[in-house]
Each structure stands twice: as C-alpha cells, then as structure tokens.
Amino acid sequence: MTTMTLQVPEALEKEHDETVRLIAAKLYESGKLSLGQAAEMCSMEKWDFAEILINYGVHYFDASAATDLEAKAFSSKKKLSAHDFVGILSKEDAILMEQAITEGCEKIHPDDWK
C-alpha cells in the first residue's frame, strides 16, 4: 500500500475511520480494489469488511465471493448463521436461510436458492 494525503473539511476530522471505509467501499464497488485490498485499506479483516459494505449501499457478491464463502463454510466446524452471509444475499434470502437454519436444516441444496 502507498500513502495518499487527502484534504477534507474539518468536520470529517473526527470521522477518519468512517471516511476511509466509505472510500474503500466505493472503490471496491467500482472494481478499482479487490475485497482484500479494500479491507487492508481499512486495517480490517476481509470478512469483517464484507459485513460493513451494506452500510454504504454496496453489495458483496462476485465470483471470488462465492469461492470465499464456500471455503469458509467447508473449513468451519461450526454451524453457519445468516449473519455469515451479510451483504452477500438479499434480505429475503437471508430471512429464508435463517428460518431453515433455525429449524435445524442440515443441508440446503444450491438449486433451492435460484
């Protein structure tokens, strides 16, 4: 990473972290940064950054997201919750997934979500 100096109004001085997150989210949305680069820009873990994207109106889903999600799901011994999919699924799909998980559904067939 390189360091850039950006002049902003004094009102944003106390909002440094929030401003950096907003810029990173929008650069990610435009395709200028990968998820990992945007997360690094904010000094955050990749999955933590993915979870805050929705706060900036940015949805996290692309080919690498599916791969990352699959890797996370299969490498984890714990049951996943709908919170693990924040910013990836629509609100309606997340509600359906939460209901399925709550009802003790062990496995959801991928074709059920198309």
N, C-alpha and C positions, 0 to 999 in steps of 0.2 A: 504494500500500500504506500501511497505517496500522501503528503500533507498539502492541503489547499487552504488558503485563507479566504474566507467569505465575509463580506461586510453585510451585516443585517441591522435592522433597527434595534435600539437599546432595549425595547420591550421584549425582545426574544433572548436577551442575555440569560435570564433565569430558566429559559426553556431549551437550553443547549441540546440535551439528550433527545428531547421530543422533536426538535428541528432536524437533527441528524437522522432520526428514524423516519421521519416524513420524507426527507430527500432520498434516503436509501430505498424506501418502499416504492417511490415513484420511479427511481432508476431501475429497480427490479421489474416493475410493471412495464416499462418501456423496452425492456430487453437489453438495457445497457449493462446491467450487472446480473450475475447469477445469484441464486439464493444464498449460496455460501459467501460470495463477495459482499452482498448487501448485509448479511449477518455480521461479517467481520468488520465492516464499516461502523457498525453499531456496538461492537465489542460484545456480541451476543452469540449464543449457540444457534445453529441453523434452525432447529425445530422451535426454539423459543421465538426467533424472528418470524418464522412462518405463522405462528399463532397470533402475532400482533398485526400482521398485514391487513386483516379485516378492519382494524381500527382506522385505516387510511383508505378504505374503499378498494383495496387490492385483493384479488382472489388468487390463492396459491394453487395452481394446478397446471402442470405441463408434463411432458414425458419423464423428466427427471423426478418429478414429484411422485409419480406412480411407482417408479423404481425405488425411491427412498422410502415410501410408505410400505411397500412390500417387504423391503429389507427390515424395517423397524418392526413390522408385525411378526415376521418369522424369527427374528433374533430375540424377541421378548418372550419371556416365560409367563408374564402377567397377562391377564385379560385386558384387552383394549377397551376404552370407553369412547364415547362420541367426542370427548374433548381432544382425543388424539388426532381428530380429523378437522379441527377448526381451520377455516379458511380454505379447505380442500373441497368439501361437499356443500351443496346448497343447504339452507336451513331445514327445508322439508326432508331431505335425505338424512340429515343428521338426526332429526327427530325420529324418523323411522328406524335408523340404526340404534339409537339409544333405547327405543322400545324393544327391539329384537335382543339387544344385549341384556337389558333388564329382565326380560322373560326367560333368560337362560339359553338363548340360541347359541349353540356351539360353533356353527359354521354357516356363513351366508354365501350362497352361490353367486359368483360375479355377474351372471346373466340376470339376476333378480334386480340389479341396480341400473339396468339400461333403459 
